[in-house]
Amino acid sequence: MMEETSTEYEANEPQHTEHYSTRLPQETVRELERIRAFLDKAIIGQHDFKDLMMAALLSDGHVLIEGVPGVAKTRTARRLAQAVSGLYTRIQFTPDLMPSDVTGLSIFNPGKEDFEFRKGPIFANLVLADEINRAPAKTQAALFEAMEERQVSNDGVTHSLPEPFMVLATQNPIDHDGTYRLPEAQLDRFMMKIVVGYPEAEEEKQILKLMEHGDVIHGGADSEAVVSIAGLNSLREACSRVHIEDVIFDYVVQIVAATRSHKDLLLGASPRASLSLIACSKAMAMLEGRQYVIPEDIRAVTASVLRHRITLTPEADIDGKTETSILNRIVESVEVPK
């Protein structure tokens, strides 16, 4: 996440607050704290990663998680799924995975003398798509259709996916052997692309000491959920009601518009990216106990929401520039609302 900067906007609460409370109800705060504590119990460090994952959960978005092996991508995704008392499935994406292995297929039932649809692992509340870029394009397309439409079609019959429905996909940015690149149009289905780095030295030391003393970090399959499906839906409803001042809308529009005219970018962000920025910023405000968005909420999620929706020019790529570095410069160049 981006470094926070103090502004006059943050010091002064928005105008017209007589129509809503500026602070979250204590029960909502306690529920969010329980989810955060549940993640912290199993994942040492990676605080920004965990906050962004919680933001995606609250704002009803899918997440693409990128990082080298061993930085707790899958573990964190699984732990987040365990926090919710819904159905959780894990799909290991491989080059021979077929679309029907994800969505399901029709099988002839001799007793009924008819075909019946057998649901695939996509029919769950939280789906972990592990190493998504290892499956061929046709299988990826089946997953992305489900992500976009929240339904699966088979033999002319539409089957609705359960609510809530969230896909947490992982990919390795280093090992490209046997992988298939995700097209931009399909990447856009993900609300965020979170890049996970190595833990801090002190955090890694803490992990080693826990393992050395035989204190295995908790987080097995028997972990009890901390929020019900109804509770998650209530949190998401509260997230949608977080207030945004008009100047914040202007701020988002200016940031996204800057990506479309930047000299180092071939492709800028779409209006869908603007919608995702708003939704994620509301969730970040909730995690801070506020019911209104400030510019720092926008800055905190800009890189994760936009980095997979922009395309570098060949010259920028050769110069060693990255999507994140360009987005950071764009954010610094746009005037912060006062």
C-alpha positions, 0 to 999 in steps of 0.5 A: 500500500502507498505511504499515507500523507497527512492532508487538510481533508483528513483533519477536517471531516466532510461537510453535510455529516448530519445525514450519516454517522462519521464513525462505524457502529461498535459491533461492526468494528468488532466484527472487522477486528475479529476477522483481522485477528483471525488472519493475524493468528495464521499469517505473520506480517504481510499487513498490507496484503491482509488489509487489501484482501479484507477490502476485497472481501468487503467490496465483493470483488475478485482478487489476483494474487501474484508473488514468488512461491513461499510468501503465504499467497495460498495460505492467506487466501485459504485463511480468508475463506475460513473466516467465512462460514460458507462453502470453500473450494480449491482448484489446482489449475494445470495445463490439462484442466478442462472447462467442465472440471471447473464448471461441471458437466451433464451426466446421463442418469439411467434411473431417470433416463435423462441427463443431470447437471453435476456442479463443479468446484466453481459452485462455492462461496469462496473459490481458490484458483491456484496458479490460474495462469497454468490452465489453457485459455478455454478453461480460463474463459470458463472461470472468467464468465462465471466471475463476470456473470455469477452464473454457469450455462450448460446445455442451454440451462443457466445455473446461478452461483451461490451468494456471496461468490468470490474468486481468489486466484494466485499466480507465480510471476517468475516461472513461465514454463507451461503457463498461459498469459491472462488477456487484458479483458480477462484481467479486468474481471479482477477488482485487484491484483495484489503483489506479495513481497517477502516478509520483513526481517523481523517477521521472518525471524518470528516465523523461524522462532515459532517453528523452532519451538514447535509452535505451529502457526494455527490455521488448519481446516478445522479453524472455526469461522468468525463471521457468518454468511449473513454477517458478511452480507451485512458488512458488505451492505455497510460498505456500500453505504460509506459516504463519499464527497464530490471532491473524492469522485473528482480525485478518482476521475483525475487519477484514472484519466491520467493513466489514459494520457501518460506517455509511458502507457499504451493502455489506460484504465477503464471506467470499471477501474474507477468503480473498483477504486471507489468500492475498494476505498470504501472498504479501506475507510471501514477498516479504519473505523470511518464511514466516509472516504478520504484521499488516503483511502484512494491512494492506499488501493490505487496500485492494486486496483489499476496495475493490471488494467494498464499496459506499458509502452515497449520503451517504458518496459525496456527502461525498466519502468513498472506499472506500480512505479508509474502509478505512484508518480501519477498519484503524486502528480494529481492534486490532493483534495483539501 
